[in-house]
Amino acid sequence: MTRLTSCPDADTVAARAAAHVQRELAQARERRGVAHLGLSGGGTPELTYRRLGEDPQALAQTEIWFADERCVPPQDEQSNYRLAAATLLEPAGIPQQLIHRMQGELGLARGAEQYEAELLAGTTPAADGVPVLDVIVLGIGPDGHIASLFPGARTLDAGQGALCLGVSDSPKPPPERITLSLAVLRAARGCLLLATGASKADAVAAMLGEQTPHVPASLLRRERLTVILDDAAGSLQAAPR
C-alpha cells in the first residue's frame, strides 16, 4: 500500500522528503555498502535537493543517477543535471565519479543507448535483468506524468527489456528527452513522489485511483511508493489502494 504523508507547506514537504531519502540511503549502505539515488528535474524536488545538499555525510558512498533529462547541453537552463548540480551535487561535494549524468547533448537515441549501458555496468540488476536503484525522487505533472513518461505515450508499453528510452514528442518543451523506463522505476526499491500546490491536486487524486496509462504515476508499484505532499496538493485525494 502507498505510504502517504501530508504536510502544511512546501518547506515541510522538503524537510520530510530529505529525511526519508537519508534514511533509505543509510539502510542501503548498511546492507550493500553502496547506495543508488535517482534524481528528477522540475521545480518540486528543488527544495528537497537543497536540504539534502546541507548534509554531505548523508550522501557518502552514494551513486547518483537521473530519472530523465532534456536533450540539451548540461549548462543549459532547461537541463535537469544543471538544477541538481547547483542545488545538491556541488553543495554536497559529490565526487564526479559517482555522478552518472544523462548526456542529453548526444541526442535522444545515442543518449538513451549510452545511459542504458552505464546503468547495466554500474548497478546490480534484479533477476529479470532490470537495474535496481535504492530510491528515485519523482515529481508529478498536472497531467500525471512522471520522469518523461507522459499520458498515453508509447514509451509506457516498452516492456521489461527497455531500460532507457528516447522521447521525441514530449508535450512539454523541449520535445526531445531521455527517460528511464517504467520497468526501471517499478524495479526501484523505493520511489519517493513529491507534490506541492493546488495545481497538482487533480493529478494526485488520479494517481491514487485506478491504474491507467492515462496517468503514468498510477503505474508505479504502490507497495514501494512513498508520497509526500502539501495540503493543497492533497486536497482532492482518495484513499490509497
N, C-alpha and C positions, 0 to 999 in steps of 0.2 A: 504494500500500500504506500502511496505517496506520503512523504513527510512534509508537512506544510506549516510554515511559521509566518504569522502576520505581525508587522511592526508598524509603529505610528508614523514613521517617516523614512526617507531615503538614507539618512545618515545611520539610523539604527539598522536598516537592512544591510548596509555596508559592513558595520561592525559585526553583526551576526554572521554574515557570509564569510568574512575574513577569518573569524574564529573557527567556523566549520571547515574551511579549506585547510587551515593549520592543523586541526585535529586529524583530518584524513591523511594529510601528508606525513604527519608524525607516525601514524599507525602503519602506513605503507613502508616507511623507512625501518621501523622496528621489525616488520615481518619479512621484508625482502631486501633491505639495505639501500634501496633507492626508491624515489617517488617519481611519478609521472603526472604532470599537471597540464591540462589543456585549457587554453585561453580563447575567448571570443572577442570580437570588436563591439562597436556600438557604445552609446552613451551610458547605458545602465550599469555595466560592470566597472566603469571608471573609478567610482568612489571605493569600491572593494579593492581594486588594484592598488590604489593609493594607501589604503590601510595595510595591505599585505607588504607593501614596499617599506613600511616603517619598521618591520621586524625581519631583517635579513636572515637571522639564525633559523627562523621557522621555515625558510626556503632552502636550507642547506641540503646538498645531495638530492636536488630536485631537477629532473629533466623537464624542460619547458616545451610544450607543443602548441599548435594552433588549430582551432576548430575550423576556421575559414580565413580567407584573405581575398582582397580585391586584386585584380590584375594590374597593379600599379607598382612603381618602384618603392622601396622601403621608406624613403624620405618623403613620399607624397602625403598630403594631409589626409587622404582617404585610407591610408594603409593601417590595417589593424596592428601590424607589428609596431608602427610608429607610436600608436597610442600606448601599447603595452610597454614599450621601451621607456617612454617618458614617465609613465606613472608607476611602474613596477620594476622592470628589469634593471634599469640604471640605478634607481634609488636603492634597490636591494643588493646591487653589485653582483648580479648573477653572471658567472663566467660565460663567455661566448660559446665555449664548447658544450655547454648544457642547454643552449637555446637552439631549437630547431625551427627555423623560420620558413614559412611557405614562400617560395620565390615567385611572387606574382608577376614580376617583370619578365619571366620566361614565357608567359602566356598560359592559357588555361590547360592546354594539352600537355606540354612539356613540364609545366609547374606541378600538375597533378601526378604525373608519372614519377617525377623526381621525389615528391613528398611521400608517395606510397612506398618507394624503395627505402627511403630514410626511416619511415615508420617500421617496416619489417626488420630493418637492421638494428634499430635502437630500442625495441620493446620485446617483451615476451608474449607471444601470441597465445590465444586460447586454443582448445583442442580443434576448433574449426578453422584455425589459421588467422583469425581476426586479431589485430593488435589490441592490447588491453591497457588503457590509461587508468590511473587511480581515481582521478576526479577531473571532470570537464566543466568549466564555468560557461554557462549559456545565458544569453538574454532571450527575450521573446518579442517578436514584432507584433504590431497591432493586427496583422493578418495571421498570426500563429506560427510564423516561420522561426526556425532555429538554425544557427550557423548560416549557411547559404542554401538551405533546403526549403524551398518555397511551396506554397499550397498547390497540390495537383501536379507538381513537376515530375518529369520522367526520372529524375535522379532518385526519387523515393522508391523506385522499383528496381534499383540497380542490383540488388541481391548481395549475398554474403561475400562473394568474391571481389566486389568492388570496395576499395578502401578509401580512395581519394578521387574526387570527381571534378571535372571541369564544368563550369556553368557558363553558358553563352547568352542566356536570355533572362537574367535577373530582372524582376520588375522594379528593383531599386537601382539607381546608378551607383557605380558603373555596372554595365550589363555583364561583363566577363569577370568570373570569380573562380576560386578554388575552394572546395569544401570537403571536410571529412564526410564519409557516407553515413547513412542511418545505421548500417551494420556496426561501424566503429563506435558511434555514440551509444548504441544499445549494449555493446560489449564492455563499456567502461564499468569499473567497479562502482562508480557513483557519478551522477550528473547533478550539478547544482544550478537550478534555474532561478534567475533573478528577475523581478518585475516591479517597476515603480511607476506611479502616475495613473490617472484615470483613463488615459488613452490605451492602457494595456488591460483594462478590466474585462472587456469582451473576450479577448484572446485567452486570458487566464481561465475564465469560466468555460470556454470551449475546450481548452486543453484538458481540463479535469472531467469533461464529459466523455462521450463515446470516442473511441479511437477511429480516426479517419484521416486519409491523406490530404483532405482539405484543411486540416490543422496539423501540420507536421509535428508540433510539440506534443501532441496527444499520442504519438507513436513511440515515445521514449519508454523504456522499461520502468514501470511505475514503482516496482519494489526496490529500484535502485535510484529513485529520483527524490531529491530534496528541493522544495520550492520555498524561497524566502521572498516575501513581497511586502509592500506597504499597504496601509488600509485602503488607499484609493485604488490600487491595482486589484485588490481582493474584494472589492465592494459587491461584485456580482457572482462570486464563486459558488459553485455547487460543492457538495461533499466529495472528497477524493475517492476514486474507485481503485 
